[in-house]
């Protein structure tokens, strides 16, 4: 078209309008990227205060896009109108890498922080530009013509969305993170996505929209292609696996429409969908009625602390579902579990976290639960993981007999009943049919009221490799069945298995007789404060054991059998092994066969009744490197045998070895190692004492001891 002066007049297409409110900076921007566009795109921005800007692709660069930023004369609310001659060639800015910066993105962030209303339908644009470059002015990234992810993410002031916003962009498939962190958004129109019939993913779409109070029942009624309403990232921490659910942490949401997902017949994942919706009071019975392809309900209702009941038929039609871990975790108001909740979920495999190492059980921390229905998992015959399933269910008093009778494929019960503070009994035969189990670590951890361990509890679990912390913190039962682990011949770890079992009075001699593959006994009887003696043969068949760290720490042992470690020829670590014990003597040949031992750090520390040290205690331990604090605070010791360390040529650390042994006076000590690099606070200074240490002449050891000799009252002689 020619104007009367003979010049070409640009024909402008649809107008896009939105409203902003400015803060004290008085600035806003528009999220437009014209870099790399052809030279014939022109945009006119009416800033709503009587001023206009013209942006042309011919002179627009990442460093020269100031026309997309505007500063008002006064703070206030302004309606901005944007015209363009070729909207269908324009990319909007969608997301930005953490280290990406440019003038264009300055405008983008100003827009996000000031936008309060999307007033009319967006024009049909070419797509969204996602920048993942780095450095100043970088716009490296990718473009998508079907992806609206992150488009309005973090528009924290956004309150109103036009119901026809996407009506001109019908080809969009991806709405991931589109409105996440729009914390002022209170309502959504049921027509919002009605034009985008090809949309298939809504991961975290409304995540953390903390002011959103309701969801329209028809919101997804035209989106039959949706497959994904959430996902987990593979990252986790103490709170469990990180998820990105569609309505996650919408903390003002009080209800869910029963027909919300009725048209979404292709949906497979509801991961984290309503996680953290703390005001949500109920779950509709038929919420997932038509989602027959759904496989993943991980963290779906996690931390929905106001939900009081679970509908019995909630998963009635989800026969393809495989993952339920963390589904109801921290639903602290739920008082009961329907007996038939999983009746039809014959493909379910995971009621515990199988993706990361962290706890994330199906009913973890449902603190108001008082019972578990019998038969709950009867039809879930493919289930493999019950990790943390009832972890921190402090109100559960008993476990129904036969609970896992049909779960013959189960491989882990790690943390399953840990912190069940009211649990008093374990039914006989609870795990009899679970012959594939490999882990019982922390299974009954800190069940303080548990009265007894049933005979034969693990008889059929012949593939178990770890009982680490299995009964740690169980402070009520008084005895351990002698044949408890008789058939668990594959076990490698009993780390902390009976730690803090402080009502136990004795240890059966044959407790570990059949567990010949065990390598780790660290902390196994730590804090068993009523055990005064240990059977000499307790470890006699455990020739592969390497770690006895803290094995009897803070106990009440009054004596140590001479042959306690006689067969443990591979043992390497005795750190803290007898710390705080009550014995008065140490057998001279206690470590005679442990030639591979390298650490005796704090081994006898705080043994305040100990009166003497055998001169040949470490004679055969030629590989020891660490005697740090070995006898510290042994306040009744009066002397150090002169040849105590005469054969220990590899030692590097003697720090605090005899620290606070206040009754040690004169001594003459030979140290064979040339490599000692640390000996601070080796012994306390004692006025008038005659103390001589003989060390290899010219060695590192000589230098190290000379550095502290005067402060500790030592005479160092090289030989």
C-alpha positions, 0 to 999 in steps of 0.5 A: 500500500502506498501513502499519498507521499508515495512511501510504503505504509506498513500494515500492522496486524493484531494488537497485544495488550497487557497491563503493568504496574511499576515500582519506584524504578518506574521501569518496565519492558516487553519480552520480544526478541528480534535478533536474527530476524529478517529486516522487515519486521516493525513493532510499535509499542504504545506504553500507555502514558502517551509515548510510543516506541518503534522497534525494527529488526534491522537495528535490533541486537542483543546489545541495542534493544533499549526500545523494548525498555521504558521508564515512566515519569510516575509510578502507576498502572499502565496498559501497554499495546503492541502492534506488529506487521509480522507477528507470525515471525516474532519470537517472545523470550521464554527462559534464560540461563543463569549466567545469560545477560543482555539488554533484551533480557533486562526488558524481559525481567522488567516485564515479568516483575511488573505484569499484572494483567494479560488483557486480550488474546496473544497474537499468533507468534512464531514461537518462544526463544529459550536462552541458555548461553553464558556471559554478557550479551549472550543469546545462545539458545534454542527456539520452539514453535510449539513450546510455551514453557516458562513464558509467564513464569515468575510473573509474581504480580500477575493477577488476571489472565484473559480466557482466550489468551492462547486462542491464536496459538493452537499448535502449542504442545508444551506448557511446562512451568508456564505460570509457575511462581505467579504468586498473585494469581487467584483464578484461572478461566476454564477456557484457558487451554481450550484452543490448544488441543495438541498440548501434551505436557503441563509439568509445574505449569502452576507450581507455587501459585500460592494465591490460587484458590480453585481450579476450573473443572473444565480446565483440561476438558479439550486437552486429551493429548496430555501425557504429563502433569509432573515429573521428578528430577532425580535429585533429592535431599532430606525432604525426598526426591525433587518433583515438578508437579502441575499444581505443586505448592498451590497452598491456597487451593482447597479442593480439586474438581472431580472431573478435572482430568476426565478428558486426559485419557492419555495421561501417564504421570501425575508426579507431584501434581498436588504436592504441598497443597497444604489447604487441600481438604479432600480428594475426589473419589473419581479424580483419576477415573478416566486416566487408565494409562497412568503409571506414576503417582509419585508424590502426587499428594505429598505434604497435603497436610489437611487431607483427612481421608483417602477414597477407597476407589481412588486408583480403581481404574489405574491398573497400569500404575507402577509407582506410588512412592511418597504418594501420601508422604506427610499427609499428617491428617490422614487417619486410616488407609482403605483396605482396598486402596491398591486392590486393582493396581496389579502392576505396582512395583514401587511403594518406596523410593527406587530413584534416589537414596533418600527416604520417600515412602508411600505413607511416610510421616502420616503421623495420624495413622494408627493402623495398617489394613490387612491385605493392603498389598495382596494384589500388588504381587510385582511390588519390589520396594517398600522402602520407608513405606511407613517411616515416621508413622508414629501412631501405628501400634501393630503390623497385621500378620501376613501383610507382605505374604503376596509380595514375593518379589519384594527386594527392600524393606529399608526404613520400612517401619523406622520411627514407628514410635508406638509399634510394640510387636512384629508378627511372626512370619512377617517376611516369610514369603519375601525371599528376594529381599536384599535390604533390611537396613533401618527397617525397625530403626528407633521403634522405642516400644518394640517388645521383642524380636520374633524367632525366625523373623528372617529365616527365609530371607536368604538373599539379604546383604545388609541389616545396617541399623535394623534395630538401632534405637529399639530401647525396650526389648531385652534379648536377641534370638541366637539364631536370628541371622542363621540363614542370612549367609549373604550379609555383608553389613551389621553396621549399628544393627543393635546400637542404642538397644540399651535394655539388652543384657547379653549377646548370644555367642552364635549370633553371627556364626553363619554370616561369614561374608560380613565386612562391617561390624561398626557400631554394632553394639554401640550404646548397649549399656547393660551388656557387661560382657561379650562372648569370646566367639561372637566374631569367630566365623567372620574372617572377612570383617574389616570394620569394628569402629565403635563396635562396643563404644559407650557400653558397660563392658567390664572385660574383653575376651582375649580371643575376641578378634583372633580370627578377624585377620582382615580387620583394619579399623578399630577406631572408637571400638571400646571408647567409654567402656568399664574394663580395668585390663586389656588382654595382651594378645587382643590384636595379635592376629590383626596384622592388617589393622591401620586405625586405633583412633580413640580405641580405648578413649575414656576408659576411665577404669583402665589401669594398665596397658600391655607392653605388647598390645600392638606388637603385631600391628605393623601397618597401623597409621593412626593412634590419635586419642587412642588412650585419651582420658584413661585417667587411671593409667599411670605409665606407658610401656616403653616398647608399646609402639616399638613395632609400629613403623607406619604410624603418622598420627599420635595426636592426643594419644594420652591426652588427659591421662593425668596420672601418667608421670615418668616414662621412657618410650620408643617410637619406631615410625619415621613418618609421624606428622601429627602429635599435638597434645600427645600427653598432658604437661606434668611438672617435674615428670621425667619423660623421654621419647626415642625416635628415628634420628633425622626423621619426620617423627623427630621434627614433629615431636621436637616441635611440641617437646617443650610445651609437653615437657618431653625430651626427644632423642634421635637414635 
